[in-house]
């Protein structure tokens, strides 16, 4: 059977798992820039002008992004021209890290956006500022790499989405799973037909070590746990299935980590209904005792076939009681790959892999789940999409 693959919600089944892999991005060795047309890759190779970058927010995540950018990109591909943070010590630390780039330090992000020597900005501020900062950057004519999620509310998400569409500028959402060999392997198999028509998906993040202070634990600032952290997995679900959910229901609360000032959940479970009678179940616990090894995604298909990604690195396909491990490309730093892709697409006018539509779908999916739990009722896509 040589029929081309279709939407994973419908099938059909391709010849074999091995032939799928040989034809897919896994065998092609494209974990970093897979999916770009050949013309874009050629333009990247030929581009020679450095992208001039500004950083808005250099706390823990912003500093990590800065280090990643300096590690993966040569001086011919990027230069860090400005660092903005309201914390002087964080700002000065980041300037020191940037070394020979010798960026200027700025207190107010609006002053950074007014500079003509900035082509693109990285935004890694607390979540309640994402929409404000991203929208302002786009309106100022800057390309944007914005950490997930797009915002805490449907209104914040819509503001960013409409700003991208209005300006036509590059916008990349900070979902490193899109560049992770394990996640790419899972999606490649499912979209290639390894389980046939997808009938059910089960995902989990059962881990310890989530921050227990500051804006992270304030729902009004972070959007709650499902929006701040689980949005990573929501992105994978939407990416893998090629669409967004129609409805959500669930329950959650504070079961073990109650403390003054904490308003985010520490454990919950949600179920999403997708088109064609497909459901996705997801549970999340942040006081597990098993370390980071509590992430899994299982994709069930027709005729007893299953794809399973365990701890993001071990991929299996099962059929008729037989479980086979799938070889994956060597694991590389997914954040570094995401940054390299963003800089290269700005230089070459290429296509963003994890664009504003990906950010919108995943963020709204997370918001649907949160609102379903808080309101103890089914929440539909139409209630959060604000499409009129």
Buried (B, 14 or more C-beta within 10 A) or exposed (E): EEEEBEBBBEBEBBEEBEEBBEBBBBBEEBBBBBEBEEEBBEBBEEBEEBBBBBBBBBBEBBBEBBBBBBEBBEEEBBBBBBBBBEEEEBBBBBBEBBEEBEBBBBEEBEEBBEBEEBBBBBBBBBBBBBBBBBBBBBEBEBBBBBBBBBBBBBEBBBBBBBBBEEBEBBBBBBBBBBBBBBBBBBBBBBBBBBBBBBBBBBBBBBBEEBBEEEBBBBBEBBBBBBBBBBBBBBBBBBBBBBBBBBBBBBEBEBEEBEEEEBEBBBBBBBBBBBBEEBBBBBBBBBBBEEEEEBBBBBBBBEEEBBBBBBEBBEBBBBBEEEEEEBEBBEEBBBBBBBBBBBBBBBBBEBBBBBBBBBBBBBBBBBBBBBBBBBEEEBBBBEBBBBEE
